[in-house]
Amino acid sequence: MGDDERLANLQEFARLMMQWARRAEERFEEFREGMNELRAAQANSEAKIAALADAQIRTEAVVAALGEQMRELAVTQAHSDQRFDALIDIVRGLGQSNPPQQS
């Protein structure tokens, strides 16, 4: 192999190295852009998760309040049932003590 051939090989090798370096830079830039997109998506996901956590806390508070209101309603319903039963007993008693009059 002569000097001219060695020089041509070195020039071809240098050209290939520059081409590989450009490709590596392009790929690195694509990687950097992808990482930036992932960072933005992660920040967006974290914001949404925080909003969901806040909504869950509010929902739990509402469910607890509704549970308390249902307990109060059950107590009130039981009291109303007792009063209604007492009224029915009074009406039955009235019906039994005063037989219907015949005309």
Backbone hydrogen bonds in HBPLUS format (Angstrom, degrees):
<---DONOR---> <-ACCEPTOR-->    atom                        ^
c    i                          cat <-CA-CA->   ^        H-A-AA   ^      H-
h    n   atom  resd res      DA  || num        DHA   H-A  angle D-A-AA Bond
n    s   type  num  typ     dist DA aas  dist angle  dist       angle   num
A0006-ARG N   A0002-GLY O   2.96 MM   4  6.27 158.8  2.00 151.7 158.0     1
A0007-LEU N   A0003-ASP O   2.83 MM   4  6.00 158.5  1.87 149.7 155.8     2
A0008-ALA N   A0004-ASP O   2.90 MM   4  6.11 154.3  1.96 143.3 150.5     3
A0009-ASN N   A0005-GLU O   2.88 MM   4  6.12 155.9  1.93 147.6 154.2     4
A0010-LEU N   A0006-ARG O   2.83 MM   4  6.10 157.4  1.88 148.6 155.1     5
A0011-GLN N   A0007-LEU O   2.83 MM   4  6.07 154.1  1.90 147.3 154.8     6
A0012-GLU N   A0008-ALA O   2.86 MM   4  6.08 157.6  1.91 147.5 153.8     7
A0013-PHE N   A0009-ASN O   2.80 MM   4  6.00 157.0  1.85 147.4 154.4     8
A0014-ALA N   A0010-LEU O   2.84 MM   4  6.03 155.5  1.90 145.7 152.3     9
A0015-ARG N   A0011-GLN O   2.86 MM   4  6.11 153.7  1.93 146.2 153.6    10
A0016-LEU N   A0012-GLU O   2.89 MM   4  6.14 159.8  1.93 149.6 154.9    11
A0017-MET N   A0013-PHE O   2.85 MM   4  6.08 154.3  1.92 146.5 154.1    12
A0018-MET N   A0014-ALA O   2.97 MM   4  6.21 156.7  2.03 147.0 152.5    13
A0019-GLN N   A0015-ARG O   2.95 MM   4  6.20 154.6  2.02 146.3 153.8    14
A0020-TRP N   A0016-LEU O   2.83 MM   4  6.09 159.7  1.87 151.9 157.3    15
A0021-ALA N   A0017-MET O   2.86 MM   4  6.06 153.1  1.93 145.4 153.4    16
A0022-ARG N   A0018-MET O   2.91 MM   4  6.18 156.7  1.96 147.8 153.3    17
A0023-ARG N   A0019-GLN O   2.97 MM   4  6.25 162.1  2.01 150.0 155.0    18
A0024-ALA N   A0020-TRP O   2.79 MM   4  5.99 153.6  1.86 145.9 154.0    19
A0025-GLU N   A0021-ALA O   2.89 MM   4  6.14 154.5  1.95 147.2 153.9    20
A0026-GLU N   A0022-ARG O   2.90 MM   4  6.18 158.9  1.95 150.4 156.2    21
A0027-ARG N   A0023-ARG O   2.86 MM   4  6.09 164.7  1.88 151.9 156.1    22
A0028-PHE N   A0024-ALA O   2.80 MM   4  5.96 152.7  1.87 144.9 153.4    23
A0029-GLU N   A0025-GLU O   2.85 MM   4  6.06 154.7  1.92 147.6 154.3    24
A0030-GLU N   A0026-GLU O   2.90 MM   4  6.20 156.6  1.95 149.2 155.8    25
A0031-PHE N   A0027-ARG O   2.81 MM   4  6.04 154.9  1.87 145.1 152.7    26
A0032-ARG N   A0028-PHE O   2.78 MM   4  6.05 156.5  1.84 148.4 154.9    27
A0033-GLU N   A0029-GLU O   2.87 MM   4  6.13 161.7  1.91 151.0 155.5    28
A0034-GLY N   A0030-GLU O   2.86 MM   4  6.07 158.9  1.90 148.3 154.6    29
A0035-MET N   A0031-PHE O   2.83 MM   4  6.10 154.0  1.90 150.6 158.0    30
A0036-ASN N   A0032-ARG O   2.92 MM   4  6.20 154.1  1.99 148.1 155.2    31
A0037-GLU N   A0033-GLU O   2.92 MM   4  6.22 155.4  1.98 149.3 156.1    32
A0038-LEU N   A0034-GLY O   2.87 MM   4  6.13 155.1  1.93 146.7 154.1    33
A0039-ARG N   A0035-MET O   2.82 MM   4  6.08 154.2  1.89 148.1 155.2    34
A0040-ALA N   A0036-ASN O   2.99 MM   4  6.25 159.9  2.03 147.3 152.3    35
A0041-ALA N   A0037-GLU O   2.87 MM   4  6.09 160.6  1.90 149.8 155.7    36
A0042-GLN N   A0038-LEU O   2.78 MM   4  5.93 155.1  1.84 148.2 155.3    37
A0043-ALA N   A0039-ARG O   2.91 MM   4  6.15 159.4  1.96 148.8 154.0    38
A0044-ASN N   A0040-ALA O   2.93 MM   4  6.14 158.6  1.97 148.3 154.4    39
A0045-SER N   A0041-ALA O   2.82 MM   4  6.04 156.8  1.88 147.4 154.1    40
A0046-GLU N   A0042-GLN O   2.85 MM   4  6.08 158.6  1.90 150.3 156.2    41
A0047-ALA N   A0043-ALA O   3.00 MM   4  6.23 152.6  2.07 145.0 152.2    42
A0048-LYS N   A0044-ASN O   2.97 MM   4  6.25 158.0  2.02 148.7 154.9    43
A0049-ILE N   A0045-SER O   2.82 MM   4  6.04 155.9  1.87 151.6 158.6    44
A0050-ALA N   A0046-GLU O   2.94 MM   4  6.10 156.2  2.00 143.9 150.2    45
A0051-ALA N   A0047-ALA O   2.96 MM   4  6.22 154.6  2.03 144.8 151.9    46
A0052-LEU N   A0048-LYS O   2.87 MM   4  6.12 154.1  1.93 146.2 153.5    47
A0053-ALA N   A0049-ILE O   2.86 MM   4  6.10 154.0  1.93 147.4 154.7    48
A0054-ASP N   A0050-ALA O   2.96 MM   4  6.22 157.4  2.01 147.9 153.7    49
A0055-ALA N   A0051-ALA O   2.90 MM   4  6.14 158.3  1.95 147.0 153.3    50
A0056-GLN N   A0052-LEU O   2.83 MM   4  6.03 152.6  1.90 147.2 154.9    51
A0057-ILE N   A0053-ALA O   3.00 MM   4  6.26 154.6  2.07 146.5 152.7    52
A0058-ARG N   A0054-ASP O   2.99 MM   4  6.31 161.3  2.02 151.1 155.9    53
A0059-THR N   A0055-ALA O   2.82 MM   4  6.02 156.7  1.87 148.4 155.6    54
A0060-GLU N   A0056-GLN O   2.88 MM   4  6.08 158.7  1.92 149.4 154.8    55
A0061-ALA N   A0057-ILE O   3.08 MM   4  6.35 151.3  2.16 144.2 151.7    56
A0062-VAL N   A0058-ARG O   2.96 MM   4  6.26 156.2  2.01 149.4 155.9    57
A0063-VAL N   A0059-THR O   2.83 MM   4  6.07 163.0  1.86 155.3 160.0    58
A0064-ALA N   A0060-GLU O   2.96 MM   4  6.10 155.4  2.02 143.1 149.8    59
A0065-ALA N   A0061-ALA O   2.97 MM   4  6.22 158.5  2.02 146.6 152.3    60
A0066-LEU N   A0062-VAL O   2.82 MM   4  6.07 158.0  1.87 151.6 158.2    61
A0067-GLY N   A0063-VAL O   2.87 MM   4  6.06 152.2  1.95 145.4 153.1    62
A0068-GLU N   A0064-ALA O   3.03 MM   4  6.34 155.3  2.10 147.1 153.1    63
A0069-GLN N   A0065-ALA O   2.93 MM   4  6.21 160.0  1.97 149.6 155.3    64
A0070-MET N   A0066-LEU O   2.83 MM   4  6.04 150.8  1.91 147.9 156.1    65
A0071-ARG N   A0067-GLY O   3.00 MM   4  6.27 151.0  2.08 145.2 152.6    66
A0072-GLU N   A0068-GLU O   2.99 MM   4  6.29 160.7  2.03 151.2 156.2    67
A0073-LEU N   A0069-GLN O   2.85 MM   4  6.04 154.0  1.92 144.9 152.6    68
A0074-ALA N   A0070-MET O   2.87 MM   4  6.07 152.4  1.94 144.5 151.7    69
A0075-VAL N   A0071-ARG O   3.04 MM   4  6.34 156.5  2.09 149.0 154.6    70
A0076-THR N   A0072-GLU O   2.95 MM   4  6.20 163.5  1.98 150.3 155.0    71
A0077-GLN N   A0073-LEU O   2.74 MM   4  5.91 155.6  1.80 149.2 156.7    72
A0078-ALA N   A0074-ALA O   2.90 MM   4  6.09 156.7  1.96 145.8 151.8    73
A0079-HIS N   A0075-VAL O   2.98 MM   4  6.25 156.6  2.03 147.9 154.4    74
A0080-SER N   A0076-THR O   2.85 MM   4  6.11 159.3  1.89 149.9 155.8    75
A0081-ASP N   A0077-GLN O   2.84 MM   4  6.06 156.5  1.90 149.5 156.1    76
A0082-GLN N   A0078-ALA O   2.99 MM   4  6.26 155.1  2.05 146.2 152.5    77
A0083-ARG N   A0079-HIS O   2.99 MM   4  6.31 160.0  2.03 151.4 156.6    78
A0084-PHE N   A0080-SER O   2.81 MM   4  6.01 156.8  1.86 150.7 157.8    79
A0085-ASP N   A0081-ASP O   2.83 MM   4  6.02 159.2  1.87 149.9 155.5    80
A0086-ALA N   A0082-GLN O   2.94 MM   4  6.18 154.2  2.01 145.2 152.4    81
A0087-LEU N   A0083-ARG O   2.93 MM   4  6.20 153.0  2.00 145.8 153.0    82
A0088-ILE N   A0084-PHE O   2.89 MM   4  6.19 158.0  1.94 151.0 157.0    83
A0089-ASP N   A0085-ASP O   2.94 MM   4  6.22 157.9  1.98 148.0 153.9    84
A0090-ILE N   A0086-ALA O   2.97 MM   4  6.25 154.5  2.04 146.7 153.5    85
A0091-VAL N   A0087-LEU O   2.90 MM   4  6.18 164.6  1.92 155.1 158.8    86
A0092-ARG N   A0088-ILE O   2.87 MM   4  6.10 161.6  1.91 153.6 158.9    87
A0093-GLY N   A0089-ASP O   2.84 MM   4  6.01 156.6  1.90 145.8 153.0    88
A0094-LEU N   A0090-ILE O   2.90 MM   4  6.16 152.4  1.98 149.7 157.1    89
A0095-GLY N   A0091-VAL O   3.00 MM   4  6.22 153.1  2.07 145.1 152.5    90
A0096-GLN N   A0092-ARG O   2.96 MM   4  6.22 143.8  2.10 147.9 157.4    91
A0097-SER N   A0093-GLY O   3.05 MM   4  6.16 149.2  2.15 146.9 154.3    92
A0098-ASN N   A0094-LEU O   3.17 MM   4  6.13 147.8  2.28 143.5 150.0    93
